[in-house]
Amino acid sequence: MRTGIATVCLSGTLREKMQACAIAGFDGIEIFEQDLVTSPLSPEDVRKMAADLGLTLDLYQPFRDFDSVPEDLLAANLRRAGAKFKLMSRLGLDTILVCSNVATAAIDDDELRASQLARLAALAGDHGMKVAYEALAWGKYVNDYGHAHRLVDMVDHPSLGTCLDSFHILSRDADTAPIEGFDPKKIFFVQVADAPKLSLDVLSWSRHYRVFPGEGQFDLAKFMGHVVRAGYTGPVSLEVFNDVFRQSDVERTAVDAMRSLIWLEEQTAKWLDANPVPAAEGAGRGGSDGSGGATRAAGRRRYPMELATLPQVAEPAGFNFAEVRAADTASLETLLGQLGFAFNGRHRTKNVQLWTMGHARVIINEQPPAADGTAEGASASGTGTVNPGTAIAPAISALGFDVDSPVIAAARAQQLKAPAVPRKSQADEEIFQGFAAPDSTEIFLCQGSPDGTAAWTREFGEGLEVAPAAGATPGHGAVIDHVNLAQPWQHFDEAVLFYTSALALEPQPYAEVASPTGLVRSQVMLTEDRGVRLVLNLAPLLQHSAGPADGTGQRRTYQEHIAFAVDDLVATARAARDRGLDFLRIPANYYEDLDARFGLDPDFLATLRELNLLYDRDADGEFLHFYTATVGSVFFEMVERRGAYDGYGAPNAPVRHAVQYDHLHQLKLTI
């Protein structure tokens, strides 16, 4: 599949955008007119630069408001088009995108439109150019892709074809199956964009909220499946208007964009395999290679567009460990001990500790400051290196996942543009496959074992991991229930696609939770059996003087947490209280409201109040949980799921946010 991207998707200058596209591995680009008009590069410079970078120039766009106009305006439009064809010749590209009229359309007459498009096609042919006509979803008279294609058929000129744009088609909930009946020679260009399902006017939705494939809710695999079956062989190009992407690092956004097309290519191949064409239909226009429906690997029918696939992996079986990195680990050690975790020793060659409760493992990465003020160390899981200026207050730094084949899973992630994170290891130590997530969390792939143990724990010398006897401690059956990672605002959508494509986690509908500093967008990513639950939060910045400097003189931090599931939360809480744990203090008003909502047994309500426990209930079961105080940017949560409760205590989240905010505010006042 030939990949492309419109320069409008990216931040920066035209030069920077082209360089970023080449680095990300795109085959070609669309030149957005404004990017060229505002660039000091001449068309000849752009042409040469593209050739030097190995990029094809696939499309010039947009040409607006051509059709459905009176004759005098048509003459002006044709003059304008002629100037653009000459410019395109200098650029060395041969296709222009012409959008259906939204502004100056005055005459609703298909015969007139066809005659006007025929004149445009003839002019394009005279210049050796092609016109890709696109129905904008908000076009005045032409707003449906089928209508646009009928006009192309009416004209029947070799220089006029259609552009199929997934946003304009899917935002109108249009059926994409008819695409398969299109003459592939008349499909000049295909643009793709995803989007969340929103209740907005389609123009605002398009201009501000498009995202890359896999980051929204459109069924792009089905759309592309019909395009492939039609026999299309041209570029599949991203056209995404998004305010966040236009403010983000250009190279990083380009890599995210390329990852989305790699993912879409795989999803399209899967859709085609899952939706085979009956043999009688497969011998049609684009359904076979002319050999009567020949097949390739896995029985997939051959199509003119070849679709690459990625190494196939199963979803993770569960969390293997979570790692927290800090220069001063004393507060973390105290907190884990109070929760009931056992210290299992230090690594024999690295400055890390292992703490366990049941099958829940936490690595503490001791990260002493280096002489130059940066941080260094060596994690049991990762490189142990930290970028200059990175905070060394306690923070979640790495997650380990149990997978069937770490090598294959790592190969998939690398093909999806995930940067590798090697682990420093001695000859007799476990070799972890690792890569970095968009928020810099290091992800390590571990070989899971049926009994839930981990071979690498033997590297902790005398501190061997030993499963406690049943009943020895309230937390003997503990596991990591979920991990909550805060995402920078400009990389939230990127993270959703990353965990979907690289780790096979399934995104759930996102929710918004109130906090004292605004709404917190929360996106749950999980496996089908709930063995892995990862919660991504687009959280407002919480300011306090203990956080890392952000370059503006402010000091800010994101709060994240690790949640552990236990069999008996009340017993766990009592034991933790007896060890001196500092619970997150829950207001009395919460318990009055809880009683009003659920009518709980008075003794049970008193226990909740006594231990600062929170409670939720739905038709499937009950949920008990409590939080610790925050250390650096990390806090811990202990949970108990009763019955088939599958949530996270969402009604309690505003309480937690408010209490944490108040604590941080009071801390700021005392420093």
Buried (B, 14 or more C-beta within 10 A) or exposed (E): BBBBBBBBBBBBBBBBBBBBBBBBBBBBBBBBBEBBEEBEBEBEBBBEBBEEBEBBBBBBBBBBBBBBBEEEBBEEBBEBBBEBBEBBBEBBBBBBBBBBBBEBBEEEEBEBBBBBBBBBBBBBBEBEBBBBBBBBBBBBBBBBBBBBBBBBBBBEBEBBBBBBBBBBBBBBEBEBEEBBEBBBEBBBBBBBBBBBEBEBEBEEBBEBBBBBBBBBBBBBBBBBBBBBBBBBBBBBBBBBBBEBBBEBBBBBBBBBBBBBBBBBBBBBBBBBBEEEBEEEEBEBBBBBBEEEBEBEEEEBBBBBBEBEBBBEBEBBBBBBBBBBBBBBBEBBBBBBBBBBBBBBBBBBBBBBBBBBBBBBBBBBBBBEEEEEEBBBBBBBBBBBBBEEEBBBBBBBBBBBBBBBBBEBBBBBBBBBBBEEBEBBBEEEBBEBBBBBBBBBBBBBBBBBEEEBBBEBBBBBEEBEBEEBEEEEBBBBBBBBBBBBBBBBEBBBBBBBBBBBBBBBBEBEEBBEBEBBEEEBBBBBBBBEEEBBBBBBBBBBBBBBEBBBEEEEEEBBBBBBBBBBBBBBBBBBBBBBBEEEBBBBEBEEEBBEEBBEEBEBEEEBBEBBBEBBBBBBBEEEBBBBBBBBBBBBBBBBBBBBBEEEBBBBBEBBBBBBBBBBBEBBEEEBEEE
